Amino acid sequence: MVPMTTRATKRAKPANRPTHSAPSEGDLFYAAIRSRDARFDGRFFTGVKTTGIYCRPVCPARTPLRRNVEFFSCAAAAESAGFRPCLRCRPDAAPGSPEWRGTSSTVARGLRLIAEGTLDEGSVEDLASRLGVGERHLHRLFVRHLGATPVAVAQTHRAHLARHLLEETDGTSTDIAFAAGFSSVRRFHTVFRRTFGVSPKEMRRRPRTNPNHDSSGIRLTLRPRLPFEWDALLAFLAPRCLPTVEDVAGRAFRRQTVVDGTEGWIEVEPTDPTNGILELRTNHPVSRELLRLAERARDVFDLDTDTALIADVLGKDSRLAPLLRAHGPVRVPGAWDGFELAMRAVLGQQVTVAGARTLAGRLIERAGVLRPEAIVGADLTAFGVPSKRADTLQTLARRVLDGKLNLDPWSDAQSAREELLSIPGIGPWTVEYIAMRALRDPDAFPASDLGIRKALGKNGAPCSAKDAERWAEAWRPWRSYAVMLLWRSL
């Protein structure tokens, strides 16, 4: 995505325009900040030239004059242009991220890897190598789509994570510095002061954004893009929880986790139903892995999705428009662990959701965990798994252990698809389901799914998979969301 407005483009000579031209993108964004339209929150940021501050569209401060503002596609672009984040509206708390606004898949995957700390532990060259492109090309892609370099994006990410931890935890400055990805405490203090205009100590004196913090554990606030329906997500996840590993109780989702070799737990529950705000609670200490858990939670609950944008695309289809009106915007739940999800998908072939959960429960009870190393050496047939399916599961586990198959979120979905299809016993439906939930591909589509075909059929008779695939072409690049809508309609 090209930066929305930069100093360079403002100096460019304007082209001749018709007398009655449509409003420019900048004019539309200015109308959004005047109305404080929450639907635009996270889609862009406003830099105010008279103050040197950049804000979210929903900032409560007085609206600046049109001639005094510039618009940016992401926080890093605004900071690269010399603006500091507003301390009132907290741009770091804006929902969403640029990958949902049509950037290239390479940039989307790069953003996810940066969020997971790739540039904290390696170089831009390492990041480019993981993405399968050259370092210079990656630099050009980031500048073209985001208006900021990979290094600038990573630095902004670290600074805002540090602020998040300072305001919501009791961790020491040293712990927070390293947890946020800084290589030294001195570097942390320098970047923090340059970014926010105050020191970490001064920031901590400000009122906490999470007044419910106590000594029983760490609590982090997760802000989704609105509208947000927590109960719909829980309704999908509850029957698919892994026995003894995951659980839904009331309106809370709880999961056992391992951080730095230590077992613990996380729990996610809404604290502000009106604004859809969630709270993540955990007994793990402040560390870099803790932040990765928070990032994974955002994926699992699909918090960054711009459901209004997707609804605009899907709502143009006569088959989906009434479903959107009846069931509202949808999200695609992710997976805490890609291998776990793939195992469940294979176990679920030709059985019900409840049947797959029962089989998974037996494996967990006897093998301990659904990890590749545990599955490879286990006698799966003793747990009630048919022999051919057991072979499939163990081949899957070996491919993951050998590094031939990467099931992490935002990994190369096409390469993973090809590798999965080469495993005997895994077909297109399973591959697309894994792509939807584990790989986070927004355009996955299991055309042969009976539920999809029933939802698209007439008089109770399912349509053909070929017809379903043909109709779904108009839903690109959001076919995964159409799938969830069709399933919900049943």
N, C-alpha and C positions, 0 to 999 in steps of 0.2 A: 504494500500500500504506500503510495507516495505521500510524503508529509503534506499536511493539509494547507498550511500557510507558513512560509518561512521568510526571513528577511530578504533572501535572494529573490524570491518570487514577487515580493511586494515592490522591489525596485524595477522589475521588468516592465517594459512598456506595454500597456494593455492593448489587446487586439481590438479591431473594430467590431462592434456588436450591433445587433438589431436594436431598434428603438424599444421594442417590447420584449426584452430578453427575460428568460426565466431567472429566478433568484439564484445567486451563486451559492456554492457550498458554504462559504463563510457566512453569508447572510442567513442561511438556514440554521447554522450553528449559533449565530448570535440570537436568533429568535428562540432557540432552545434554552440559552442561558438566561434570557429575560423571563421566560416562563418557568425556569428551573425544572424542566421536563426530565423526570427521572429515567425515562426510556433512553436518554442519550448518555446516562452516566456510564463512564468507562469507554465510550466510543471516541471521545476526543477530550483534549484538555485545553484550557484557555490561558494564554500568557498575557498578563497586563503590563504593558510597556511602562506605564507611569510608576508602578510599584516594584517591578521586577519579580512579581509573584505569579505562579501559575495555579489554576484552580480546576475543580470539577464543575460540570454544568449545574450541579445542585448547590453550589456554594451559597451560604446565606448572606454573604457580604453584598454591599450595594453593587448593582450591575454597572460596570465601566462603560464608557462611551465606545461606540463601534470602532472609531478610528484608533483607539488605544489598545486594541486586542489583536492577538494572533492565535491561530489554532494549530494544535499538534496532535499527531496520531497516538503518541504514547508519552509517558512521563519522562523517559530517557531523552526523547527529542526535545522536550521543553527545557530540561536541565542542560542539555548540550548547547542550547541557544542562550544560556545564561540566566534562566529563571529559577527561582527557589520555590519549593512546595509551600502552599498555604497551610498555616497551622490551625486554621478553623475547619476547613472542609476535608483536610487530609487526603490529598490525591492518591497516596499509597493505599488507601482503603477503598478506592473505586473498584467496583466489580468488573469482571471481564478482563480480556487481554487481547492484544492485536491479532492473535492467531485466528480469532473467530470473525475477523472482518475481511476475509478474502485474501490474506497474504499467501505467498507461495508455501507449499508444503515444507520446503526446506527451512524457511524462516520459522514456521510453526514448530517444527521439531527442534530447531535451534533454541527457540525461546523456552521450550520445555526442558531441554538439557541445561540451559543456563539456570533455570529455576531450581534444578536438582543439584546445582553446584559444580557443573563441569568446568567452568572457568575459575572456580576457586581452587581447583586441584590441578588444572592443566592450562594450556595455552589456547589461543584462537586457532592455531594450526591443528591442535588436537581436536578441537570442536569441529573444524571443517572436515577433518579426516573421518570422524564419526558420522558426519552427514554426507560423506561421499562427494565433496566438492573441494575446489581449491580455496586457499585462505583469502586471496584477493576477490574471488567471485563471491564468497560468503560476505565479505565486507560490503561489496556493491549491493548485494541483495538486502542486507539490513538497512543500509542508507536509503535505498529506493523505497522499501516498504514501510520503514519505521522512522526514517529521518535521524537515526542514531547508529553508531557502530556497535558490534557485539560487546566490546569492552565497556562502552558507555552504558549499555543496557544492563550488563552485569553489575557495574558499580552502583547504578540506581537501585537495582534489586537488593544489593547488600545493605545499602543505607536504609531503605524502607523496612527491610526485615529487622534491622537493628532497632529502629524506632518502635516497631511493633512489639519487640521483646522488652524494650525498656519500659514501655507503658503498661504492659500486661503481665510481666513476671517480676520476680525478685532476684533474678540472676545478676551476678556481678558484671561490671563493664568488661572485664577480661573474658568471662564465659560468653557474653553476648557478642563480643567482637569476633571470636573464633567461630561461634555458632552461625553467625551471619555470613561467614566466608572471608573475613579480612585476614591478611597474613600476619598482621601485627597490631597491637593496641594503639601504637602511635598513628599508624595509617588509618585505623578506625576513627580516632578523634579528629584527624585532619579532614577526612572525607565527610564525616558527620557535620562538623561545623560549617564546611563549605556548602553542604547541601541544605541544611536547615537554618543556618545563621545562629545557632546556639550550640553549646557543648552537650554531650550526653548527660552530664550531671544536671545541667539546667533543664533539659527536656524531662528528666525524671521528676523534677519538682512540680511539673504541670499536673493537673488533675488526671487521674487514671481513666482510660477509656473503658476499662473493665472493672467496675467497682466490686464485683463479686469474687475477686481473687482472694484466696485464702491459702494457708500453709499446707492444706491437704493435697495439693498437687498444682500443676500448671494448667491455666485456662487461656485459650486463645480464641479470639473472635473471628468468625468466618462470615464474610458478607457476600451474599449471592447477588446476581443481577435479577432485578424484579421484572415480571411477576415470578413468584417462587412458590411451589406447592410441595412442601415437605412430606405431607401425608401420602401423596401419590408415589413418591420415591420409596417410602417405607413399605407401601403396599406391594411394590414389585420386589423389594429386597427381602422382606420377611420370610416368605416361603423358600427362598434360595440361600438362607444363611447356612454356613457350614456348622454342623453340630460341634459344640464345645469350643468353637473358635469365634463365631459371631452370634449375635442375638439382638432381637428387637423387643424392647420392653417398654410399653406405653408409647411415648413419642421419641424414645432414645434408641440410637444404634450403638452397640458396644462390640468391640473386637479385641482379641488378644494380639499383642504385637511383640516383636523382638527388636530392640535397638542396641547396637554395639554389643551384641551377645547377651543382653539382659532381657528377660521376659517382663512384660508389663501389659498395659491396656490403654485403649483410647475409648472415649465415649463422646458422641455428638448428639446434641439436642437443641431444639430452637429455644431461644431466650426472648425473642421479640417477634411474635407471630405476625404483627402488622407489617414489619419490614423484612420478614423472612430471615432475620439474623440468627446464626447458629453459634453455639459455643462448643469448642473442642476441649475436653478435659482429659488429662493423662497423668499417670504417675511417673513418667519418664523425666529425667532432668533436662535442663536447657542444654542443647547440643545441636550440631548441624543436622543430625538425623531427625531430631524433633521437628525441624522446619520442613524436612522432606516428608514427614508424616502429614503435616498440615497441607503441603502441596498435593499429596496423594488424596487427602480428603476432598480437596477441591475437585479433583478428577472423578472420584467415586460418586460424588453427589452432583457433578456437572454444574458447578456453581457459576462458571464463567460464560455459559452459553447465552447468547443474545436471542432469547426466545421470540421477541417481537420481529426481528429480522427474518428468522426461520419461518414464522407464521405468515409473513408477507409472501414468501415463496410458495409454501405449501397451500396457502389459502386461495391461490389462483386456480387450483385444481378442483373441479366440481365434485369429485369423490371425497376429497379431504376437507373442503370448506365446512360442510355441516358437522364433521367430526371435531374440527377445531372449535366451533361454536359450542358444541355440547361438552367437550372434555378439556378445553383450554390448551394453553401451550404445554409442550412436553419436554422432558430431558431424558438423556440416555445415561442410566447408571453405569459407572465404571466398575473396576475390580481392584481390590486391594493388592492382589497378586495375580499376574497374568498366567502363571503356570497353574495355580489353583483353578482359575476360571476355565482354562483349557481342559483340565481334568474333568471338571464338572460338565463341560459341554460334551465331551466324549462319553462320559458315564450316562448322560441324559439322552443319548441317541436311542430312539425307539422305546423310551420309557417316559413316564410322567415326571414333572418337576419334583414331586414328592418321592418318587422312586429313585431319582438321581441323588436326592438329599440323603436317602437311606443308605445307598451304596457308598457315598462319600463319608458318611458317619462311620460305617464299618471300617473303611480304610484308615480314617483318623484314629479310631479306637485301637486298631492293631498295629498300624505302621507309625503312629504318633503324629505325624504331620504330612501334609500333601506337598512334599518337597521332592525334586527330581532324584536326589541321591537316595531317598528312602524308597521311592517307587521302583527304581531300577533293580534293586536286589530283593524285592518282596515277591512272595507267591500270591499274586492277586486273585487267582482262581479260588484260593481258600477263603476269600472274603465274599464270594458270590458273584465275582465278575466273570462273564463268559470268556473262554480262552482266547478267542480272536480279539476281543476288546482289550484283554489284558496285554496282548502283544502290541496293540496300538498304543496303549498308555505307556508302556515301557520304551517303545521306540520314540515317542514324544519326549519322554524324560531324558533319554540319551541325547537327542538332538539339542535340547536345552543345555545339558551339561557340557556337550562338546562345543557349544558356542555357535552352532549352525542355525539355531532358532532363537530370536530375540522377541520376547512377548511383553516387553516393557511398554508403557504408554508412550505414544508418539514416536515409536521406532518405525522403521521403514515397513509400512503395511503391505506393500506389494511383494517385497522379498519374503516377508513372513507368510503371506498367502501361498506363494509358490512352494515354500518349504513344507508348510502344513499339508498341502494337497499331495505332496510326494510321499506322505506317510500312509501306508495301507490302512484302510478303515476310517480315514477322515475324508469326508466329502464336502461339497460346496456349502451346504447349510451350516455345518460346524465351523468352517473357515470364516464365513461371514459373521456368525454370531461372535466368534472370538475377536474378529476385527472391530465389531461394534463396541464391545465392552472392555476388552483388554488392551487393544491397540488404539482405541479412541478414534477410529476412522468415522467421521461424520457422514460418509457416503456409502457405508456398507449396506448390502441388501440381500438377505437370504430368500430369494424368489420362490423357492420350493416350499417354504414354511406354510403349513396347512392353515394356521391362524390368519396369516396375511391373505391367502387365497380365499378364505371364507369371508373375511371382511370386505374384500373387493368383489365377491361374487354376488349373484342375485338369487333371491328366493331360497336362501339357505344352501345353495349349491356353490362350491368353491370354483373360482376361475382357474385357468391353467397357469402354470408357472411362467410360461412364455408371455401370456397376456399381462401378468403382474409385472414382469420385467419391462415390457414395452410401455406400460402406463407410468412406471416409476422413472422413466427417463426425464420426465418433466419436473421431477422432484430434486434433481441434482443441484447442488452438492450436499443435500440434507436428507438423503434417503434413510439414514439410521433413525432420524427423528420421525419420519413418516412411519417407519416400522413400529416404533413405540406408540404412536398415535393409533395405528390400526389394532395393535394388541390391546390397548386400553379400551377401545370401542367394543371389544368382545366381552 
